[in-house]
Amino acid sequence: MKFQSTRDQSAAKFSAAQVIKQGLAADGGLFVPESVPQLTKADIEALCGMDYPARAAFILGKYLSDYTADELLEDCQKAYAPTSFVGGAAPLYDLGDDTEVMELWHGPTAAFKDMALQIMPRLLSRALVKTGETRTALILVATSGDTGKAALEGYRDIERIKIMVFYPTGGVSTVQKLQMQTQLGDNVNVTAIYGNFDDAQTGVKRIFGNADIAAELDKNGYFLSSANSINWGRLAPQIVYYVSAYCDLLTAGRIAYGDKVNVTVPTGNFGNIFAAYLAKLMGLPLDKLICASNKNNILTDFLRTGTYDRNRAFHLTMSPSMDILISSNLERLLYFVAGPAKTADYMKQLAETGAYTVDAETKARIDESFKGYFADEADTAATIKRTMTEKNYLIDTHTAVAVSAAAQYRKETGDSRPMIVASTASPYKFAADVYTSLYGEKAESDLAALDLLSQKTGTEITYPLRGIGSRTIRFEDVVDATEMADAMFAYLKA
Ligand SMILES: *Cc1c(COP(=O)(O)O)cnc(C)c1O
């Protein structure tokens, strides 16, 4: 299987190892597979008899044909080991009314980014060997919280790779800060900067764009790489859990082979829901994909009107991982429904004017699979409370947006097919807002909210967050944004 850019009509082709190492295509587009491999009925029956790591290796093998089956199985067994995903990689929780919550947060950082970031570093490590790279990759990340921690856990102690994460010292929650400051591993560094997330991101971009820095790194045997969510190595592993959930429903006798199910996904960068679309293109019997947004409802508007317009206010919400105005992976959907020429044109308009409108044919093709709904802050809080009161089930702020969107879809359309709702974070990861949504009062602090939530709901704190307040702090440095490159070289020389 080869890959090409979403914007490239000449369609230059690259191997999976090349695209995982490179990340973004040279023309600014995203890498997509040249064709979509199909899942046959026999494939799905075989997958039903496998555990999660074997399912993952099988599906990844359809795309990563330059990796051997043994390599993929070994990596998937390590990535999705029961010691790492306690309680299963993507277990389903039956919420009643033919609604299944797919819990994607049992990994080491309690959020769904682990599903991709536990496996992607292993794929990158092999890609370095496969492409004849002799230097060590230095992963640089600017984070506003979740991605940094998930990347640190994923790259920790992976061969031929080091990782350095910058975060704004006042711009992350107490729990997020502690998660990063106490990070284990011999190849990791965490440095805070004075300033906000934009300062951190701009600083990282400046380092990536500086030829002198690249030359200095090269002299020392390093090159820079990113853990970006648009990397194909992060997208492919996300296809797996949709197939896996379908198999689990089949095995449990909840559906018969061929029965179509719907999926609702709390969406930010459009990566997770795009993976569901690929699963559908591969032949998995999925019908509607419901795109759930928070108050930053640019995708809801796009799916209803066909116009994507980022010229609008940006809102900070209690589901911060969905606070986004540019959903990068939407470009991959455009490629599949409109082709590379139109995609390049839409992306050019987006860069120049901040907006584009897809043509009627493209809109119709998107409508075949997608519907968009959003939940504002009050709706999100009410959904957390209602789900606890009526179903005795605790959900986080992002999952609540999805649960609300799924209910809106059913009410509007009357469609009663089985629904899989992607749950993307443990409620304990966003304990303070979950607590306030349930009890109408604020906890004294983030850390206090963890314990209070556990006591009052009678549920256990998710394992990666237990005892977080008493771990040893390893990383306390705070630097000016102008000193980030110096901090990086200091880390490499230490
Ligand atoms: C990243 C993230 C999302 C959004 O996923 P996309 O793939 O960017 O659409 C939703 N919820 C949580 C908790 C996340 O961390």
The ligand as an ORCA input file, in Angstrom:
! r2SCAN-3c Opt
* xyz 0 1
  C      -8.461     15.003     21.133
  C      -9.749     14.796     21.837
  C     -10.991     14.888     21.175
  C     -11.129     15.269     19.711
  O     -10.673     14.266     18.858
  P     -10.365     14.616     17.328
  O      -9.763     13.386     16.769
  O      -9.375     15.759     17.378
  O     -11.629     15.000     16.674
  C     -12.151     14.640     21.905
  N     -12.104     14.352     23.221
  C     -10.934     14.270     23.900
  C     -10.962     13.971     25.358
  C      -9.711     14.475     23.242
  O      -8.565     14.403     23.935
*
